[in-house]
Amino acid sequence: MKRSRADEFMEFAAARTGHLLRSACLLTSGDVHLAEDLVQETLRRMYVAWGRRLGRRIDNPAAYAQTVLVRAFLTHQGRRSSDEVVLSELPDGQALPACDPDTRLALLHALAQLPPKDRAVVVLRYWEDRSVEETAHAMNTSAAAVRTRSTRALARLRALLGPSLAEFVSA
């Protein structure tokens, strides 16, 4: 029995939503509501592309979805309205799973201090374990820019985390 493209997409979305949400939470520094919005936008864009037989044209739909997610995040950051307020502390909300909540919060807080593009590089390179070239493609930039941003972002994270947590920022 032949499955429809909609069924194929639903299977893909069910399998990837959790991973996309975890990545989005890191990109948004723990803003679960924005992360959920970004995942919804990513899945919406993927569904439209899937209808054009994306699943058969893209070698790795999961990697493509991550690219769509990062670009949606960067687009959102670029058009953030002037009436939005950036908080110095994370609001109460759904926690990301981790062993040590204090470490997780410290890392999320440090990630929040990075500019959006630096944060995207860190998430793609070190959370998603993507190559420099894959990261550059996802961010629509050069490999040299990714290497520069990686170096700068990791140095900034080390400075923000201090010596007790700097071990989490190694590359």
Secondary structure, 3 states (H helix, E strand, C coil): CCCCHHHHHHHHHHHHHHHHHHHHHHHCCCCHHHHHHHHHHHHHHHHHHHHCCHHHHCCCHHHHHHHHHHHHHHHHHHCCCCCCCCCCCCCCCCCCCCCCHHHHHHHHHHHHCCCHHHHHHHHHHHHCCCCHHHHHHHHCCCHHHHHHHHHHHHHHHHHHHHHHHHHHCCC
